[in-house]
Amino acid sequence: MKILITGATGYIGKRLIPILLNEGHHLICTVRDVARIENIYTKEENIEFVEIDFLKVNSLNLIPSEFDIAFYLIHSMSNSAKEFHILEERCAFNFKRALEKTTVKQVIYLSGITNDTKLSKHLLSRKNVENTLQSSHYALTTFKAGIIVGSGSSSFEIIRDLVEKLPLMIAPKWLNTKTQPIGVRDVLSFLTKAIGKDDLYDKSFDIYGPQILTYKEMLLQFAKFRGLKRTIITVPIMTPKLSSYWLYFVTSTSYKLASSLVNSMGIEIIGEKSPINSLLGIQPMNYKKAVELAFIKIEQNSIVSSWKDSYISSGKLQNIHKYINVPSYGCFKDFKQRNVINTEKTIHKIWSIGGDNGWYYGTFLWKIRGYIDQFYGGTGLRRGRRSPTELLDGDALDFWRVIYADKKQKKLLLYAEMKLPGEAWLEFKIENDILYQTATFRPKGVAGRLYWFLVTPLHWFVFNGMINRIIKP
């Protein structure tokens, strides 16, 4: 079949693509930024990418007129907690209008469970999108998932951060809220097996795992699986704002995402029974199995997608290709070069920089800079990296974003997502056995210029040591 996929570079979209390709489908993937397309698909015949922003009606003209199925996986298009629901509704409306001009027969939409009488703004938006997508032109199949557990998912990584960092947790009372987690593999099974199923047309189904657990129980089971002893004390005095700050400072989530999660975590996410499991022949795994499979992926360094690589983890960039041309006019630069003895080893070190591997020199200064950034509401160093040895365009890398990563060209370009009075790039490039390391800063006003001159001595110390360690055999 010919299938349209929206949100193709998102957490679910990136995992859905290889499954559908293996099943022999022809895919049309809509992306807001073609620069984020992975190189592994450049020679794939059954996949094409179209740059479309569903907030911009004119760009929708690029959608082909003939295809059979569409997946609607667009979510959280804005980092603004005040306006994201308006933008999500607009995206859904524009999507529907565009598809009503095509030959599509079925739209499959992944939403969240919305059965509680009192819903958060986030879950209300999900419900509203479902209503907006309904059309007489095509059949809508909606899957409402519980908390998704899988390597790289926001819920999994937050639980992981809390369990592995805090032996004792003084936690908000919403940790006693009940939910029904579901493994990401099961979510993907529901999505793929629903293709072309007449029995599912114009219907909505809750999908969830076999256990009803509180968030506290999820944390304790996670700790048991990891062989860690953890004590959790819930207190009733934490306001939503304090709870958001608690998540923000302890985990790798952004404050805005933490705020949205806190508002949703006070809502019970319990699914309604339906025949969907028997209709599609799926028996969802329990929470322990989902965690076990997630760690297998982590240990194999084969995490396909991570919520941290989404633009929402920082909110600074919309299209990374706009930052690929590093400016020169009105900029300050720290430029260094060294002869390379072992090119292969040097490239490996460059592609392994950051995360648990560190920045090779002045690690304590990098950590201090991360804490300062976090204090002022930035990402800090908490995001780490998706893989310890591989980088792709669009990946988050501590408080940087990968703009360009090409081992054949021997070039890596990073853009700073930390709080700065200006913009910053960091580039590594090898030409003729010489490593060129360039830090570029484009100041914003007087504050930007003062900032550069104040940190110049530290830059000399850190960047000089870093390049020396990178080329070291």
N, C-alpha and C positions, 0 to 999 in steps of 0.2 A: 504493500500500500504506500501511497504518498502521504507523508505526515508533516504537519507544521508544528514546530516546537517554539514556544515563547519562553523567555527566561533560560535560554540555552547555556549561559555561562553561570547560572545559579547553582545552589547546592544540589537540588534534585535534578535539574536539567543536565548537568555534566555527567551524572550517573545514568540517566535514562538513555542518552545518545548511544553509547556503545552497545547497550542491550538491544535497542531497536535496529541498529546496523547489523548485529549478528543474526537477527531474525529476518533479514533481507529487505527491510523497508527502505524507501527513499526518503530522506529527511530534508526539510527546509527549515533552517534554524534562524530565528530572528534574534539579533543581538544589538545592543545600543552602541557597541564599540567593536568593530571588526579586528582591532589590534589585540583583542583578548582571545582570538581563535587559536586553539592549540595546533602546533605544527604537525601533529600526528594525523590531522584530518586533511591536510593540503593535497594529498594524493588519493584521497578516498573518493571514488566515483559516485557513490550514492548519498552524498551529503553536499548541501550548498548553504552558504551563509548570506543573510541579507541584513544590512544595517538599518534598523527601524527603532524609532522612539515612539511608543504608543501615546505619549503626551503631545506629539507633533503630528497632526492629522496628515500633512502633506507627505510625510515619510511612508505612510501606509500604502501609498500607491505602488510601492515596490513589492507588496505581497502578491505572489502568483495567483491566478484566478482558478487554477485547477489542483485540488488535492482532496483527500478523503477524510482525514482525521486531523484534529488540532488539539494540542495540549496547552492549557492556560496555566503557566507556572510563574506568572509575574506577581511579585510580592514586595511590599515595603519599598516602593519606588522613591520615597523621600525620607530623609533623616529627621525631618521636622515632626515632632510629636503632635503638633497643632494641626498640621495640614495633610498628613499622609493619607487619611481616609478620603479626603476630597480627591487627591491625585489618583488613588487606587480606583475610585469609582469612575473617574474620567478615562483612565486607561482601559478599564473593562468596557465602557461604553464605546470608545473608539475601536476597540478590538471587535466588538459585536458588529458595529456598522461596517467595518472592513470585510468581515467574514460573510456577511449577508450578500456580498457581491461575488462570492466564490461558489465552488461546487462542494464545499465541505458538508459531510453528513453528520459528524459527531464531534462535539467539543468535550474534552475531559479536563475537569478543573480540580485541582488539589487545594482544599481548604482546611479549616480546623473545626473541631467539634464545638458546636454552639447550642448545647441543650439547656444550659443553666438559664434561669429566668433573668438573672442579672449578669449581663455580659460586659466585658471591658471594651474600651474604644477599639482596640486591636481586633477582638473577635467580632464585634459589631460590623467592622469594616469588611471582614471576611464574608459575613452573612450577606451584607449589602452587595458585594461583588457577585455573589451567586445569583441574586435576584436580577442584577443588571445584565448578566450574561445570558439569561433565558431569552430564547428567540423561536419564532415559528419556522425559521429557515433551516435550522439544524437541531439535532437532539443534544441536550446537555446532560452529561454524567458527572456528578459531583461526589468526590470522596472527601470526607471530613476526618482528618487524622488526629489522633492523640499526640502526645509529646513524642517527637521522633528521636530515636536513639540510634546513633551510628557515628563512626569516626568522622570528626569534623563538624558534626551538627552543633548548633549553639547550645542546646540543652545538655548534650553529652560533655562538651568542653567546659561548660560552667560547673557541672557536677564534678568533673575531674579536677578542676582548679580548687574547688572548695574542699574536696576530700583529701587531696594530696598536699595542700598547703596548711590546713587548719586541724590540728589534733583535737582542739576544743572549739566548738562553734556556739556562740551566743547568737541565736538566729531569730528572725521574725516569725510570728505565729502562722504565717501562710505556709510554712513548711509542713503544717498538718493538713493542708488541702489535698483532697484525693484526685488522682488522675489515672489514666490508663495508657502507659507508654507503649509504643509500637516500634519495632525494628525497621530501619530504613530499607532493608532488603524486602521486607513484607510490603512496605509502601510501594516500592518499585514493581513488585509482583502484581499488586492490585491495578496499578496504572497500565502496565503492559497487557495484562490479560483482559482488560476491559475494552480493548480496541475492537470495534465493529460488533459488539455484543448487543443485539436488539433488546434483550431482556433488561438492559441497564439504561436504555434511552429515556431521557427526561425523568431521571430518578436520582435521588441523593442517598448516600450510604455513609454511616459512621464506620471507620476502620480503626481497630485498636488491638492491643495485646490482650492476653487472657487474664492478666492480673490487675486488680485495683489497688494502687499503692499511694501512700502520701509521699510528698517530696522528701520528707525525713527518712522514710523507709527506703526510698531510692538511693539516697546518700549513704545510708548504713549498709545496704546490700552492695553498693559499689565499693565501699571501704572493705567489706569482707572479701570480695572478689580480689581486691588488690593486696590482701593480707595486712590491712591497716586497722588499728584500733582507734575509733573515733567516738567522741562524746558530743552530743548535740543537746543544747538547752534552748527551748523556745521561750521567748518573752513577748508579752502583749503590747509593749510600749513603743515599738518601732513604727514610725509613720511610713507611708509609702516612699516619701522622699529619703528618709534615713535608710530604708531598705534598699533603695536604688543605689545610694552611695556605698552601702555595704557590699553589694554585688560588684559595683564599679571598681572599688579599691582592692577587692580580694581576687576577682576573676579577670579574664581577658576581654570581657565585654565592654562596649562603649557605654557612656552614661545614658544616652538616649535609648539604646536598646535595652539597657537594664531597667529603665523606667517603664518601658512598654511591657517587659516581661513581668515586672512586679505587679502591674495592674492586672495582668492576665492570670498570675499565679494564685490570686485570691479566689479565682473562679474554678469550681469543680469541673473537670473535663472527663466526664463519664459518657461512654457511647451508648446509643440505643441499639438494641438487638435487631438484626435483619438477616435475611438469607444469603448475604453477599459472600460469606466464606464458602458455603456449599456451592453457590452459583459459579464461583471461579476456582474452586478446589484449593483454597488456601487455608492453612491452619497457622496463624501467627505465632511466632516464638515468644517465650517469656522474656522478662527483663534481663535476667542473668545471661541468657543465651545471646541477647542482642549486645550486651556489654562485652561478652567474650569474643564475639565476632569482630566488634569494633577494635579491640586490642590486637587481634590477629593482623588486621590491616595496618595498624600503627607500627607493630613490630616488623612488618614486612616493608615498611616505608612506602606503602601503596595507597595512601589516602587520595581518593579521586577528587574530592572537592571539600572545601571547608567554608563555613560561614565567615571566617576571618578574611577571606579573599574577596568577599563582597564589598562594594563601595560603602555600604552602610556601616562597616566596622570603623570607618574614619569620617566619611562624609566630605572629604576634601576634593575628590576627583569625580568627574562624571565620564569623561572620555580620555583614556590614558594617552592616545596617540597625539593629543594636543600638546603634550609635554615632552614628546620624544626629541624635538629640536631644542637643544639647550641654548638659551639666549647668551649673548656676549655683551651687548650694549648695556651699560649701567650696572654691570655685575662685578662682584669680587670673586676671585678664584684662588684656590690653593692647589697648585699643580706640582706633581712629583712624577719622576720616572726612574725606572731601575731596569737593568739588564736581567733577562729571564734565563735561568740555567736549565730548568725543566718545565717546559710549557704545559705539558699534560697535568703535572702536579700543581702548578700554579693556577690553572683554570679550575681544577678540583677545589682548591682552597677558596677561590673567589666564589664559586657556586655553592660553597658550604658556609659562607659567612653569616653571622647573626644567629638568632635563636639560641639553642643550647650550646652551639659551637662558639658563641661569642664573636667579638670583633677583633680578636687576635692581639690587641694591645690597648692598655689603659682601660681595662674592663670596668674598673670601679668608676671611672669618669663617665663611661657610657651608661652605667646603671644610675648614677646621680642625675645625668641628663634625662633619663627615662622617668625617674621619680619626680623631677621638676615638671616635666611635660604632663605627667599624670595629675599632679597637684593643680595644674591650671586647666584641667579638663581634656587633655590630649590622650593619645592612645598609649603612650609610654612604651616599654619593651614587652608588654604582657602578651601581645599577639604571637610572638615567636615566628615560626615558619611552618608551612604545611609539610614539607619534607626536609630532612637534614642535609640532603645532597643535591636536590633538584630544584630549579626555579623556572617558573613560567610567567609570561607576560600577565600582569594583573595580580600576581601573588602579593600578599601582605608579607613584609619582612621586618619584624619589630615595628619601629615607627617610620618605616619606609614603605614605598609601593614599587614593585618591579614594573618599570616602563618598557624595558627591552632586555631580553635575555636570549642570546644566540651563541652557542658554543662554537659553531663553525666560524662565525665572524669574530669570535673571541672578544665579545663585548657584553657588558652588563651595565644597565643604566637604572638608577634608583631615583625616586622623587620623594622628598621628605613630607610626611604627614603629621609631623610634630607641630606643636604651637610655636610659630615663628613670626617675627615682624618682617616677613618677606617670603620668598620661595627658595628652595634649595634642591640641588641635584648632586648625586655622587656617581661618577662614572669610572669603570675599569675597562681598559682596552689594551689588547696585546697586538703589536704590529712589529714585524721584523725582529722578533725576540726581545722586544722592549715593552715593559708594562707601563702604561700611562694611567695615572690615578688623578682624577680631577674632581675637586669639590667646588661647585658653583653656587653663589648666593646672590639673588636679586633682591636688594633691600626695598622695604616699603617705608618711605619717609625717613626722617632723622633717626627714629628709634631703630630702624633696620641697620643704618650705618653705624650707630653706636654699638649695637649688638655685635656686629662683625668685628669691630676693632677690639671689643672686650674679650671675645673668645679666640682671637687670632693666635695668642700664645699657646692656648690649649690645642688648637687645631694643628699647629706645628708639631707639638709633642705627640698627639694621638695619630695623626695621619702619617707622620714620618715613621713611627713605630709600626703602624699597621702595614704599610707597603713593604717594609723590611721583613716582617714576619710572613707575608704572603709569598714573597719570592724565595724564602729560605728553603733549601732543598730538603 
